[in-house]
Amino acid sequence: EELRYQLFAVVKHSGFRPTSGHYVCYIRSSPNIWHKMNDSRVTCVEEEAVLYQEAYILLYAKQGIPWFSTAIEVQKPCADPGISDSSPKS
């Protein structure tokens, strides 16, 4: 049986050394929705913007595994990728 995997997260590092600098993570929450996680700020981004990044780490899931968003209730979809919102408070 052929194994297939889907990209679900991209970690990007900005800086000259892995021990210093800044890390940003892009997470796919459903087949067509990506989020940029930058410190306490979470924004919707287009897949093209994610694939354009110079990735430090790529994370894959075996195809056929349910999306993470099926395990949580979605509050509201991202209506406009240009609109940003901070992450919810715990």
C-alpha positions as CSV (number, residue, x, y, z in Angstrom):
1,E,0.0,0.0,0.0
2,E,1.3,3.4,-1.0
3,L,1.7,5.8,1.9
4,R,0.7,9.5,1.4
5,Y,1.2,12.4,3.7
6,Q,-0.2,15.9,3.9
7,L,1.6,19.0,5.0
8,F,-0.1,20.4,8.1
9,A,2.5,22.8,9.7
10,V,5.5,24.8,8.7
11,V,7.9,26.4,11.2
12,K,10.0,29.4,10.0
13,H,13.0,30.8,11.8
14,S,14.3,34.3,11.3
15,G,17.8,35.0,12.6
16,F,21.4,33.9,12.2
17,R,21.5,31.0,14.7
18,P,18.9,28.4,15.8
19,T,19.5,29.4,19.4
20,S,18.4,33.0,18.8
21,G,16.0,34.8,16.6
22,H,12.3,34.5,16.1
23,Y,10.1,31.5,15.2
24,V,6.7,31.6,13.5
25,C,4.5,28.6,12.8
26,Y,1.9,28.1,10.1
27,I,-0.8,25.5,10.9
28,R,-3.4,24.0,8.6
29,S,-6.7,23.7,10.6
30,S,-8.7,22.2,7.7
31,P,-8.0,21.3,4.1
32,N,-8.3,24.9,2.9
33,I,-7.6,27.0,6.0
34,W,-4.1,28.1,7.2
35,H,-3.2,30.2,10.3
36,K,0.0,32.1,11.1
37,M,1.0,31.9,14.7
38,N,3.3,34.7,15.7
39,D,3.7,35.0,19.4
40,S,0.2,35.9,20.8
41,R,-1.1,36.9,17.4
42,V,-3.0,34.4,15.1
43,T,-4.0,35.4,11.6
44,C,-5.5,33.6,8.6
45,V,-3.2,33.3,5.6
46,E,-3.4,31.9,2.1
47,E,-1.8,28.6,1.3
48,E,0.4,30.3,-1.3
49,A,1.9,32.5,1.4
50,V,2.7,29.4,3.5
51,L,4.3,27.5,0.6
52,Y,6.5,30.6,-0.2
53,Q,8.2,30.5,3.3
54,E,11.8,29.4,3.8
55,A,10.8,26.5,6.1
56,Y,13.0,25.5,9.1
57,I,10.7,22.5,9.9
58,L,7.9,20.8,7.9
59,L,5.3,18.6,9.7
60,Y,3.2,16.0,7.9
61,A,0.3,13.8,8.8
62,K,-0.6,10.5,7.2
63,Q,-3.3,11.0,4.7
64,G,-6.7,9.9,6.0
65,I,-6.2,11.0,9.6
66,P,-9.1,13.4,10.5
67,W,-8.2,17.1,10.7
68,F,-7.5,18.6,14.1
69,S,-10.4,21.0,13.7
70,T,-12.9,18.0,13.9
71,A,-11.8,17.6,17.6
72,I,-12.8,21.2,18.5
73,E,-15.8,23.4,17.9
74,V,-15.0,26.1,15.4
75,Q,-16.1,29.5,16.6
76,K,-16.1,31.4,13.3
77,P,-14.3,30.9,10.0
78,C,-11.8,33.4,8.7
79,A,-13.8,35.7,6.5
80,D,-10.9,37.7,5.2
81,P,-7.2,36.7,5.2
82,G,-6.3,40.3,5.5
83,I,-8.1,40.8,8.8
84,S,-6.1,39.8,11.9
85,D,-7.2,39.0,15.3
86,S,-5.3,38.1,18.5
87,S,-5.6,34.6,20.0
88,P,-8.3,34.0,22.6
89,K,-7.4,34.4,26.3
90,S,-7.2,31.2,28.4
